[in-house]
Amino acid sequence: MILGLVRKTIESKLNEALSPTFLEVVDESAQHHGHSGARPDGESHFRVKIAAPAFKGKSRVEQHRMINQVLAHELKERVHALVIEVLAGAK
């Protein structure tokens, strides 16, 4: 797998589905080397920081479910851990 492809896919899917006003996807896989779920080729642990009008009026759980639904394939097939930070102004 080409390094960065999973990160790019996550960014693309979230941009398309949620039209965020802010999006940052950070690959934190190197920090989890040797841990359960870590892949030797990386791209298994990510942090998403996001603000999007689509989150307005939604609870934190609903916001996270929206993101998890968009990334369901990646979470099932490749991504072991996803930290989600919904930023102020997105509620």
C-alpha positions as CSV (number, residue, x, y, z in Angstrom):
1,M,0.0,0.0,0.0
2,I,1.3,3.5,-0.9
3,L,2.1,5.5,2.2
4,G,-0.5,8.1,2.8
5,L,-3.3,6.5,0.7
6,V,-5.5,5.7,3.6
7,R,-5.1,9.2,5.0
8,K,-6.0,10.7,1.6
9,T,-9.0,8.4,1.4
10,I,-10.2,9.5,4.8
11,E,-9.9,13.1,3.9
12,S,-11.6,12.7,0.6
13,K,-14.6,10.8,2.1
14,L,-15.1,13.2,4.9
15,N,-14.8,16.2,2.6
16,E,-17.4,14.7,0.2
17,A,-19.9,13.6,2.8
18,L,-19.7,16.4,5.4
19,S,-18.3,19.5,3.7
20,P,-16.2,20.4,6.7
21,T,-15.1,24.0,7.3
22,F,-12.0,22.5,8.9
23,L,-10.5,19.1,8.5
24,E,-7.2,17.7,9.7
25,V,-6.3,14.0,9.4
26,V,-3.2,12.9,11.3
27,D,-1.6,9.5,10.9
28,E,-0.5,8.5,14.5
29,S,0.5,5.0,13.5
30,A,4.2,5.4,14.4
31,Q,3.2,6.1,18.0
32,H,1.5,2.7,18.2
33,H,4.3,0.6,16.7
34,G,4.2,-2.8,18.4
35,H,0.7,-2.3,19.9
36,S,-2.3,-4.4,19.1
37,G,-3.7,-3.5,15.7
38,A,-0.6,-1.7,14.5
39,R,0.4,-2.6,11.0
40,P,4.0,-2.9,9.9
41,D,3.3,-0.7,6.9
42,G,1.6,1.9,9.0
43,E,-1.7,3.8,8.4
44,S,-3.6,2.0,11.1
45,H,-4.1,4.7,13.8
46,F,-5.6,8.1,12.9
47,R,-6.7,11.3,14.6
48,V,-9.4,13.4,12.9
49,K,-10.0,17.0,13.8
50,I,-13.1,18.3,12.1
51,A,-15.7,21.1,12.1
52,A,-18.7,20.9,9.9
53,P,-22.1,22.5,9.6
54,A,-23.6,19.0,9.3
55,F,-22.9,18.5,13.0
56,K,-25.1,21.4,14.1
57,G,-27.7,20.3,16.7
58,K,-26.2,16.8,16.9
59,S,-25.0,15.2,20.1
60,R,-21.4,14.1,20.4
61,V,-22.4,10.5,19.9
62,E,-24.4,11.4,16.8
63,Q,-21.4,13.3,15.4
64,H,-19.1,10.4,15.9
65,R,-21.6,8.0,14.4
66,M,-21.8,10.2,11.3
67,I,-18.0,10.0,10.9
68,N,-17.9,6.3,11.6
69,Q,-20.6,5.7,9.0
70,V,-18.7,7.6,6.4
71,L,-15.5,5.7,7.2
72,A,-17.1,2.3,7.7
73,H,-15.1,0.5,5.1
74,E,-11.8,1.9,6.3
75,L,-12.6,1.0,9.9
76,K,-13.6,-2.5,8.9
77,E,-10.7,-3.2,6.6
78,R,-7.7,-1.1,7.5
79,V,-8.0,1.4,10.4
80,H,-7.6,0.0,13.9
81,A,-8.1,3.2,15.8
82,L,-9.7,6.5,15.1
83,V,-9.6,9.4,17.5
84,I,-12.3,12.0,16.7
85,E,-12.2,15.6,17.8
86,V,-15.2,17.7,16.8
87,L,-14.1,21.3,17.1
88,A,-16.0,24.2,18.7
89,G,-18.4,25.9,16.3
90,A,-19.4,22.6,14.8
91,K,-22.2,22.0,17.2
